[in-house]
Amino acid sequence: MDKDILDRYDSTIGATRYTTKFKRHLTERVNNRHEQRLLRRVLRTIADGKRLELALDLPCGYGRLYPILREFTDQVVEGDWSSHLLRIAQEYQREDGLYSPAAGYVRATALAMPFSDGIFDLVLSIRLCHHISEYAERLQYVREILRISKQWAVFTYFDFHSVKNQVREFRRRFINKSPKWTLRTSDIQELANEAGFDIIRLIPLSYFFSGHRYAVLRRRDHRG
């Protein structure tokens, strides 16, 4: 993964800026509310009236999505590369009277997660893939998510075929603009087949204003 990005999030300043990111800007507040509604709909469908036993939220950041996960899951492990964000997440969850603290807080890289195969009923990984600069590492990241999932995997990636990315690619012909770090639907399908998963849905966060897409995958051989 890109060292500058890792160092930024693992610094006190970077962690603090990320913690307030979704409050500072109107667009981020709107995106956050929309994303939370989308995730709640996804988890409601996944849970289907039952509670999941154990989930992983990585990267958890400051625990932005933790309360929503706890609505549908008995226990949640919070994971992140940033020790500062993990500390902030613990503080937030101790102060929140509605939700008990996480089952554990683990400092980990998404490219080599320190967990056994198939240990989590749900692995949630939001807004990380587009920070991974190397294509091979983006594939490895998805493989790791699927490796440790017993049943469900929900993650986001920046879609190469999204309207936002295609506009960016067109503009790159005329201005010096770097490409986004993307994946294609065919990449997700190949990785799903390789790991024995089915793609249930690929949901755009926004058709026109965001290139992020939610991937919802389920393991084929899971029973229960």
N, C-alpha and C positions, 0 to 999 in steps of 0.2 A: 504494500500500500504506500501511497505518497507520504514521505516522511514529514514534509512541511505540514500537511493536514493533520497527521497524528500528533505532531508536537503542538500544534495550535490548540487542539481540543484537550490535550493533556496538560495545558498550562492553566494557571489560576485565572488569567485574563480571558483566555479563550473559553473556558468553562462558564465564567460569569456572563460573557457576552451571549453565549448560546442559551443560557438559562433565561435571559430576558428577551431573546430574539422574537418570540411569538407574542410579546407584549408591546415592543417598541414600535412596530410598523403595522399600519392598518391592513395591508395586504396579507401579512403573516398571520394576523389575528383571524381574518376571514378564512384563510387557507387552513388554519388550525381547527377552527370550528367545523369546516367542511370535512376535513380528514377524520376528525373524531366521529362525526355522524356516519361516514362511510365505514370506518372500522367497526363501529357498533353494529351496523347492519351485517357486515361480513361475519362477525363473531356470533351474532344471533343465529345466522343460518348454520354455521359450523356446529354450535352447541345443540341446536335443535331441541331446546327445552331441557337439556341436561347440562350438568356442570363438568367441565374438563378438570382433570386432577392436577396436572403440572404443566406449566408453560414457561418458556424462556423469552425474555424481551431483550434483544441485543441488536444494535446499541440502544440502551435504555435512556441515554442522556440524563436529564434530571428527573426522569420518571413521568414524562408528559402523558404517556398513554397507559401508565400503570393502573389508574382507577378504572379505566374501561376494561382492561384485562381482568381485574378482580371481580367484575360483574358476572363473568362467565367461567372463572377458573378458581379452584380452591387454593392453589399455591403458584406463585410466580417467582422465578429467579431473574434478577436484574443483572445484566452484564454490559460492560462497556470497557473501552480501552482507557478512558480518562478516569484516573483515580479521583480527581476533583469532582467530576460529574457524579460518580458513584457516591461520594460523601454527601453531595447536595441532595441526591435522590433519597438517601437515608434520612436526612434532616427533614425533608418535605413529608416523607411518609410517617415519621414519628409525630409530626405536628398535625397531621390530618386525622380528625376524629372519626372519619367514616371508614377508613381502610387500614387494616393492620399492615405492618411493614412486610417487605418481601421475605420469601423463604431463604434467600441468600443473595449476596452481592459479589459478583465475580469479575475481576479484571481480566479481559481476554481479547485477543485479536480474532476477528471474524474469519480469518483465513486458516486458522487452526484452533478450533474451539475445544476447550479442555473438558469434553463431555463424552460419555459412552454412546455408542450407536443406539438410535431409537429410544432415547431416554425420556423425551418430552412428548406429551400429547399434542402440543402446539409450539411451533417456533415462530416468533414474530420478529421481523427484522425490517425496520422502516427507515428510509432515507439514508442508506449507506452505500448502496451499489454505485451510485453516480459519483461517489468520491474516490472510487478505485480506478486508478489510471490505466493499469495494464489489463488488456482484454482477458488474458489467461487467468489473471487473479480474480476477475469478475466471475468467471466460470467456476473457479475454485471456491469462491465465496458461496455460490448457490449450492455447490456440491456439499459443502459443510452443513448448510442449513438442512438439506435433505437427509444427510447422514444421521443427524442426531434427532430427527423427527420420527416419532412412532406412528403418527397419524396425519397431522395437518402442518402445513408450512404456509405462512403468509409473509411475503416480502415485496419490496418495491424495487423497481429499476427504471432507468430513463430509457424510454422506448425509441429506438432508432427511427421507426416509422411514424412517430407522433407528428402532428401538425407543427408543433413548436420546434422540433428538431429539423424537420424538413425545411422550414423557413430559415433556420439558422444555417443549414447546409447551403441553401441558395445564396444567402448573404455572404457566405465565406468565399464565394467566387469573386467578390468585389472588394472585400475588406479583409484585413489581417485578423481573423478571429479563429480561436482554437476550437476544435470539435468537442462535442460533449462526449462523455464516457458512457456509452450506451450498450444495450443488448437488444436483440431481435426476438420476435416470437419464436422463430425457428430454433434459437439458442435455448430458450426455456423448454421447448418441446423435447429437444434432444436430451437435455439434462434430466427432465422428468422421466423420460423413457429409460434412461440409463440407471436411474435410482429406483425405478418401480413405482412412480407416481403418475397420477392423472391430473391434468390441468382442469380445474373446476371453473374458474373464471379468471379473466385478465381485465381489470377494471381501470380505466383512465381516471386519474384524479380530476382532470378537466380535459375536455376534448381540444380546447383551443389555447388555454392559458397555462397549461402545465404539461410537461412531457413525462411526468411520473405515472407509472402504472402499477396497480396492485395485482400481484400474482397470488392466486389461491390454489394450492395443490393438496391432493389427498393421496396417501399411500394406498396402493391397490390391494395389498394382501392383508390390510388391517381388518380385524374382526372385533366388534364390541362397540 
